[in-house]
Amino acid sequence: MARRTAPIPEDFEEHIVDIDVGDEMRTSFLEYAYSVIYSRALPDARDGLKPVQRRILYAMHDMNLRPDRGHVKSSRVVGEVMGRFHPHGDGAIYDALVRMSQSFSMRLPTVDGHGNFGSPDDPPAAMRYTEARMAPAAVAMTASIDEDTVDFRPNYDGREQEPSVLPAAIPHLVVNGASGIAVGMATNIAPHNLVEVIQALRHLVTHPKADLDAIMRFIPGPDLPTGGKIIGLDGVRDAYESGRGSFRMRATTRIESVTARRKGIVVTELPYGVGTERVIAAIKKLVQTKKLQGIADVKDLTDREKGLRLVIEVKNGFHPEAILEQLFKSTPMEESFGINAVALVDGQPRTLGLKEMLEVFLEHRFDVVRRRSTYRRGKAADRLHLVEGLLLAIIDIDEVIQLIRGSDNAEQARERLMSVFDLTEIQANYILDMPLRRLTKFSKIELDKEADELKLTIEALDEILGDDTRLRKVVADELAEVAKTYGTPRRTVLLESSGQTTTASATPLEVADDPCYVFLSSSGLLARTTSLDPPGDGGSRTRHDAIVSAVATTARGEVGVVTSAGRVVKLGVLDLPTLPSTANHPNLQGGAPVGEFVTLEGERVLCLTGFDPDSAGLALGTRQGVVKRVNPEYLSARDDWDVITLKDGDEVVGAVELRTGEETLCFVTSDGQLLHFGAGGVRPQGRSGGGIAGIKVGAGARVISFTALDPDDAVLVSVSGASSALPGTEAGSVKVTPFSEYPAKGRATGGVRCHRFLKGEDELVFAWAGAAPPLAAADSGAPVDLPEPVNRRDGSGTPGSQPMIACAAPVSSSLPASAGSDVAG
């Protein structure tokens, strides 16, 4: 299609202006730079706001979106700001509004958002889905803006007026910080604690010549919205002094047991501006490139109720402290924050130190309070003038009414009022404009009272305006009220240096194969420790302090769990939780249930074995009186294997790892018979062996205890009761007898009587023989007090304090220790 052009008029005159390209570029660039610096990127040092932030708050104030009103669509606020004040895109306005509402971005949010306003990793929802209103702090930023406290200027099209600065009762620039990139300059200011900043401001009010050290007594360092730690304060002081400096932010972490088998690093606070997804991505990249070892899994368990919780599981065999130090070095869990405090002062960009920022804010507040006082004094004076006119007229209200009625027009009435009652034109107009019903209701007493109050108000305002000390006190008191209303506790911990990580840096990454102990408690808890004084020795008795089995091994070694089904299950020592390596540790409350490591199929855990090839093997005693010694070479065959062939209805009731093979083996039956003989009389067998006769069990009786012991200083603990009672419901009769009272008999015999039953008792419900002093425990793991020993081998017992399910010797008296009682699975 052909293009048609309009003909050029004959009287058209062409005007071509020659412009130097360099001059045009310089002029255009300077205009652009000026616009970015003054109208977009840099905050004003007085109210600490960029133009878009100021316009958002003023528009919301104008829309009356106060904290006690309902939320409105964010798009409505954005449209109001864009249409009236901000000649830029809606995206820039909404982004600013979102940031002003984010508690992880602003130390003191000024917008109360409702809906999805994003996270450190995720963007917010679109403005049509979210709602907003002023936060309580925004009210303090705009308070008294209608009282001629700040200058107004025309908006972008000259149709409306907008404030050039907000009254700002809150030191927003220091409290919330700022960040922005202009042309040829940028700003980055860290957030601080409101209470600390106001304390410093109040000190400056009374001590204007205070130095930086005095101010830093109140503001020791930044207080970041996300908490965390600040490492090293030298850079902070440099920034406070010159406006430029840097410091390092570190995540808040703790090391805890995240599962029964593993420890982990739990992150509860991250550096300012860092989200969990960034940390997870960095960790995964390090693990995939094999630059970081020892990480088993990373889970983000953050929610709105518990807050941030990032769990980093550590593989067994690695020191969490050493891994944590590597995470600080290689991931965003430790970040640097560079302070570049650039703000507009008197319309010019300047780099400000901390004291300068505070002084600019104070001067602004002095000016705001001074202008507000002038405005309020004018209002009070105007009202007093009117009240004085009413007082003159109300003396003879009937004459006033008659005078007005007798006038031909309002002008005549005004002149007659002014001449008769000596009123000014303003007073006369006020009386004429007032409805008659109101005029007749005025009371001279009320007017006198109002006049007195107005005079006091004017006097107080004159004092503020005429006395600089009084003005400073008003500003200081208002700042104190702001701190009381909006202040919150400090979130960020300040550390002078990172010297606390020296120990972690020296810690090897992997756990060394050092000697340690593995313990099994009466309530079925497993744990390991490097303590030379194992749990249960000395100190006060507490829960779980009856250690029924213990083996000496190494951190990277293996132990076996022997069950009542004659089964041995192999466990890695590194999988077990570690107890503090302290002497006389009283319990295993830091341990984990054995069921977390072993799948039990209706069986009970009896003891631990250490797989020592130099040991004398494992000794087992069964319910039907069978005894067996297992060769050491058959103790570490597989991960799970049988060490005895049991007959139908039989089960293992006790097991012990022998040290010398010369120990004394002891059987106790439910009908009160005891038999002990030397372990040397039992020939070791292989895994499939069924054992040999140990004790002759009477009709209807069963073996209830099998132990191995050194007869010297040993005791027998026996508990009698009724077979009809439910197990664990009756304390029974308890007797403690020196083991020397019981003579040895030959293997496969019936033994000797060890306990006499009282009336209502027909069996032993519990028995144990071992080194003194015995430590007894109830089903809950709570300690059970035992009576004093009696030298009567077949005597009866005394009433027990509570049902007993386990008894053990002090662990330090013999390692390994025997296990002749049931242990909770």
Secondary structure as GFF3:
##gff-version 3
##sequence-region A 1 825
A	DSSP	alpha_helix	21	36	.	.	.	ID=ss1
A	DSSP	pi_helix	37	41	.	.	.	ID=ss2
A	DSSP	alpha_helix	51	62	.	.	.	ID=ss3
A	DSSP	beta_strand	72	73	.	.	.	ID=ss4
A	DSSP	alpha_helix	74	84	.	.	.	ID=ss5
A	DSSP	alpha_helix	90	101	.	.	.	ID=ss6
A	DSSP	beta_strand	111	114	.	.	.	ID=ss7
A	DSSP	beta_strand	131	134	.	.	.	ID=ss8
A	DSSP	alpha_helix	136	142	.	.	.	ID=ss9
A	DSSP	beta_strand	152	154	.	.	.	ID=ss10
A	DSSP	beta_strand	161	163	.	.	.	ID=ss11
A	DSSP	alpha_helix	172	176	.	.	.	ID=ss12
A	DSSP	beta_strand	178	181	.	.	.	ID=ss13
A	DSSP	beta_strand	186	189	.	.	.	ID=ss14
A	DSSP	alpha_helix	194	206	.	.	.	ID=ss15
A	DSSP	alpha_helix	212	216	.	.	.	ID=ss16
A	DSSP	beta_strand	229	231	.	.	.	ID=ss17
A	DSSP	alpha_helix	234	242	.	.	.	ID=ss18
A	DSSP	beta_strand	244	250	.	.	.	ID=ss19
A	DSSP	beta_strand	252	257	.	.	.	ID=ss20
A	DSSP	beta_strand	263	269	.	.	.	ID=ss21
A	DSSP	alpha_helix	276	288	.	.	.	ID=ss22
A	DSSP	beta_strand	295	300	.	.	.	ID=ss23
A	DSSP	beta_strand	310	314	.	.	.	ID=ss24
A	DSSP	alpha_helix	320	330	.	.	.	ID=ss25
A	DSSP	beta_strand	334	340	.	.	.	ID=ss26
A	DSSP	beta_strand	342	345	.	.	.	ID=ss27
A	DSSP	beta_strand	348	351	.	.	.	ID=ss28
A	DSSP	alpha_helix	354	394	.	.	.	ID=ss29
A	DSSP	alpha_helix	397	405	.	.	.	ID=ss30
A	DSSP	alpha_helix	410	420	.	.	.	ID=ss31
A	DSSP	alpha_helix	425	433	.	.	.	ID=ss32
A	DSSP	alpha_helix	436	441	.	.	.	ID=ss33
A	DSSP	alpha_helix	444	466	.	.	.	ID=ss34
A	DSSP	alpha_helix	468	486	.	.	.	ID=ss35
A	DSSP	beta_strand	493	495	.	.	.	ID=ss36
A	DSSP	three_ten_helix	499	501	.	.	.	ID=ss37
A	DSSP	alpha_helix	502	506	.	.	.	ID=ss38
A	DSSP	beta_strand	515	521	.	.	.	ID=ss39
A	DSSP	beta_strand	525	529	.	.	.	ID=ss40
A	DSSP	beta_strand	547	554	.	.	.	ID=ss41
A	DSSP	beta_strand	558	563	.	.	.	ID=ss42
A	DSSP	beta_strand	567	572	.	.	.	ID=ss43
A	DSSP	three_ten_helix	573	575	.	.	.	ID=ss44
A	DSSP	beta_strand	592	593	.	.	.	ID=ss45
A	DSSP	three_ten_helix	594	596	.	.	.	ID=ss46
A	DSSP	beta_strand	605	609	.	.	.	ID=ss47
A	DSSP	beta_strand	618	622	.	.	.	ID=ss48
A	DSSP	beta_strand	626	630	.	.	.	ID=ss49
A	DSSP	three_ten_helix	632	634	.	.	.	ID=ss50
A	DSSP	beta_strand	640	642	.	.	.	ID=ss51
A	DSSP	beta_strand	652	657	.	.	.	ID=ss52
A	DSSP	beta_strand	664	669	.	.	.	ID=ss53
A	DSSP	beta_strand	673	678	.	.	.	ID=ss54
A	DSSP	three_ten_helix	679	681	.	.	.	ID=ss55
A	DSSP	beta_strand	684	685	.	.	.	ID=ss56
A	DSSP	beta_strand	692	693	.	.	.	ID=ss57
A	DSSP	beta_strand	703	709	.	.	.	ID=ss58
A	DSSP	beta_strand	714	721	.	.	.	ID=ss59
A	DSSP	beta_strand	733	738	.	.	.	ID=ss60
A	DSSP	three_ten_helix	739	741	.	.	.	ID=ss61
A	DSSP	beta_strand	752	753	.	.	.	ID=ss62
A	DSSP	beta_strand	763	771	.	.	.	ID=ss63
A	DSSP	beta_strand	775	777	.	.	.	ID=ss64
A	DSSP	beta_strand	783	784	.	.	.	ID=ss65
A	DSSP	beta_strand	798	799	.	.	.	ID=ss66
A	DSSP	beta_strand	806	808	.	.	.	ID=ss67
A	DSSP	three_ten_helix	811	813	.	.	.	ID=ss68
###
